[in-house]
Amino acid sequence: MILNEMKTSVGNGTRGTPGAAGKVYISGVSAEMRPVQRLISEIAPTDIPVLLLGESGTGKEFAAMQIHSLSLYRSLHFQKVACSSTTADSLASHFIPWVDGNGSDESNRTGTLFLDEIGELDPDCQRRLLHSIPDGNGLPAGQSIGGRIISCSTRDLETDVHHGKFRSELFYRVSGVCVQLPPLRRRQEDIPLLVGHFLNKYAEVFHRSEMTLSDRVMQLLVEHPWPGNIRQLENVIKRIVALENEELGIVDLKVSPMLSSCHMRPLLRRHGLLKRLLGQHRDKRNAN
């Protein structure tokens, strides 16, 4: 499924990522994303730890939420931890206390603990986390991760391990499966779909009429190298919709000669098809 509304991505209650319910995960149609989506579908029903790698803005948190929504823990909380600002005590607050060694306190249960930028954990946090992850030989004493761990990083953690900046034991515990998310510049076929989604999203947010971009602007968006990846693209479309002017919205983008015009023709044909598909999706949604 290309568009998947995450209605079950967080559990009930006050914990979890605010606003996660109703967010949309976009797997895409490009050759770069098809194997990623297959891997996500295969590992989601398991409890193996997952390490998501990729540049900033490539959608690692959304991929984590998609794994959670397809997992055995989907009815429990999806809890995000910003590793760059957390402390050892704050991190430990997400662990399950074991009661007399006979079981866990279910009232504090987290289904998926998402460690955002795990490479930014300080040494004390790394030690505390390592001692709270089951190692395959039983559960650690005291407190433990009660659900599944999904981590992400923009850093080369293997290099950090080599230089002593990241504990090797922790790296091997959290990287049961590594998923590399491609940058947007290698996903040109997905850009029209992403643009259509963000146009619809911000038309609703700003109470604007739905917009359709010209082929010239779509070509510029497809050719742009997007150093900020999906996050940068979303901000551009947000600006276009807010200003109701595509020219003002793209004023700070520089045209990149990444694709020739002969390569653009099939992409623009696909853009037309995707617009029709998105229109059908809107009609179906409104009918419901």
Secondary structure, DSSP 4 states (H G I P E B T S, - for coil): --EEEETTSS-SSS-S-TT-TTEEEE--SSTTTHHHHHHHHHHTTS---EEEE-STTS-HHHHHHHHHHTSTTTTSEEEEEETTT--HHHHHTTSEEEETTTEE-GGG-EEEEEEETGGG--HHHHHHHHTTS--SSSPPSSEE--SEEEEEESS-HHHHHHTTSS-HHHHHHH-SEEEEPPPGGG-GGGHHHHHHHHHHHHHHHTT-------HHHHHHHHHS--TTHHHHHHHHHHHHHHHT-HHHHTTT----TTS-HHHHHHHHHHHHHHHHHHHHHHHHHHH-
